Amino acid sequence: MQSRLQLSSGTRLRVIAAAGALTLLLAAPSSLAQQPASDDTDQQSFNNSCRTCHSVKEGDNRLGPNLNKIVGRKAGALPDYNYSPSMKDAGFVWDQDKLTRFMVKPDEVVSGNKMQPYGGVSAEEAGKVFAYLLAASSSP
């Protein structure tokens, strides 16, 4: 006596689809699971707070200078942008601390900058924008 499990064609398709989905999930590279979900929110923070005046594309200066590879750049140093005298004379290199503080309260970092009437963003938003700038500057 042979016993045979009989499934309707609809049930058979659902079983095959479920098995396929499970296989894809198990076979997915671990790097997918490790990518931060905040990448999109970081870019959105940049878009909301900075994109009107700034770009991350090298050479694309707008109302403000391009922010491509700003981390490690001397303040006021792009040769093709007309910085305020106070930014040209700032005498520091942009790092995480300076950039996030500048985004929150620009006048406290460089008094007389050209970011007027920009009033700053929250420290949380500045952290997201910094993460985006860092990631955008390191991508090809």
LINTA-V526165 format. One record per pair of residues at least 24 apart in sequence whose ideal C-beta (glycine too) atoms are under 10 Angstrom apart, sorted by the first residue. I is the first residue (numbers start at 1). J is the second residue. If there is no record, write none. Layout:
BEGIN
i	j
I	J
I	J
END
This chain:
BEGIN
i	j
36	131
36	135
38	127
38	128
38	131
38	132
39	128
39	131
39	132
39	135
40	132
41	125
41	128
41	131
41	132
42	125
42	127
42	128
42	129
42	130
42	131
42	132
42	133
42	134
42	135
42	136
43	128
43	129
43	131
43	132
43	135
43	136
44	125
44	128
44	129
44	132
45	103
45	121
45	122
45	124
45	125
45	126
45	127
45	128
45	129
45	130
45	131
45	132
46	125
46	128
46	129
46	130
46	131
46	132
46	133
46	135
46	136
47	129
47	132
48	121
48	125
48	128
48	129
49	103
49	118
49	120
49	121
49	122
49	125
49	126
49	128
49	129
49	132
50	103
50	118
50	121
50	125
50	129
50	132
50	133
52	118
53	114
53	115
53	118
54	129
54	133
55	136
56	132
56	133
56	135
56	136
56	137
56	139
57	136
58	137
63	114
63	115
64	113
64	114
64	115
64	118
65	114
67	94
67	99
67	129
67	132
67	133
67	136
67	137
68	133
68	136
68	137
69	94
69	133
69	134
69	136
69	137
69	138
70	94
70	95
70	98
70	99
70	130
70	133
70	134
70	136
70	137
71	95
71	96
71	98
71	99
71	130
71	133
71	134
71	137
71	138
72	137
73	137
75	99
75	102
75	109
75	110
75	113
76	110
76	113
81	114
82	114
83	110
83	113
83	114
84	110
84	111
84	112
84	113
84	114
84	115
84	116
85	112
85	114
86	110
86	111
86	112
86	113
86	114
87	112
87	113
87	114
87	115
94	130
94	133
95	130
96	126
96	127
96	130
96	131
96	133
96	134
97	130
99	126
99	127
99	129
99	130
99	133
99	134
100	124
100	125
100	126
100	127
100	128
100	129
100	130
101	126
102	126
103	127
103	128
103	129
103	130
103	133
END
